[in-house]
Amino acid sequence: MSKFPIVAITGPRQAGKTTLCRMLKPEYKYVNLEDISAREFAKSDPKGFLETYQNGVIIDEIQYVPELTSSFGGMFPVMKWTSSLKGDSNSWP
């Protein structure tokens, strides 16, 4: 994970994706986009949402805010930080 600014982990439901992420990076903030307030913030201000977590974040259920991934390209070359994205394997295109 230290070589890549973004790591996506996919797999079947209840396979331990969140547990794995949290064990590997316990210092990262954790945000679950099933939470309505987090989801609304991410949808309304994707850049501001990502800037909130510059020191690393595990974003769970990112499929609820697909427009969030559009903000990655312009931000990661500048902000040298790592994030883990997690969603069910059948929720990704």
SVG drawing of the C-alpha trace seen along z (x, -y; Angstrom):
<svg xmlns="http://www.w3.org/2000/svg" viewBox="-29 -21 35 35">
<polyline fill="none" stroke="black" stroke-width="0.4" points="0.0,0.0 2.9,-2.3 3.7,-2.3 0.3,-3.4 -1.7,-6.5 -5.0,-4.6 -5.8,-1.0 -9.1,0.6 -10.1,3.8 -13.1,5.7 -14.7,9.0 -17.8,10.7 -20.0,9.4 -18.8,10.3 -15.4,11.5 -13.4,9.3 -12.5,6.4 -13.1,3.7 -11.3,5.7 -8.3,6.2 -8.1,2.5 -8.4,1.5 -5.8,4.0 -3.3,2.9 -3.8,-0.8 -5.1,-1.4 -3.9,-5.0 -6.2,-5.9 -9.5,-7.5 -12.5,-5.3 -15.6,-6.7 -18.5,-4.6 -20.6,-6.1 -23.7,-4.2 -23.8,-7.0 -26.1,-9.6 -24.2,-12.7 -20.9,-11.4 -22.5,-10.5 -24.1,-13.9 -20.8,-15.6 -18.9,-13.4 -21.6,-14.1 -21.9,-17.8 -18.2,-18.6 -16.0,-15.7 -12.8,-17.7 -13.5,-19.0 -14.4,-15.6 -11.1,-14.1 -9.1,-17.1 -10.6,-16.3 -8.7,-13.0 -5.2,-14.0 -3.4,-11.8 -5.1,-8.6 -8.6,-7.3 -10.4,-4.0 -13.6,-4.8 -16.1,-2.0 -19.1,-1.6 -17.6,-4.1 -20.1,-2.8 -22.7,-5.0 -20.8,-8.1 -19.3,-7.2 -18.6,-10.8 -16.1,-10.8 -13.6,-8.9 -13.6,-11.7 -11.9,-13.9 -8.9,-11.5 -7.0,-12.4 -6.5,-16.0 -5.7,-15.6 -3.4,-12.7 -0.4,-14.0 -0.3,-17.0 -1.4,-15.6 1.0,-12.6 -1.3,-10.5 -2.8,-7.1 -6.3,-5.9 -8.0,-2.5 -11.3,-2.2 -13.6,0.7 -16.8,1.9 -18.4,5.2 -17.1,6.8 -20.4,6.7 -20.8,3.0 -17.9,1.9 -18.3,1.4"/>
</svg>
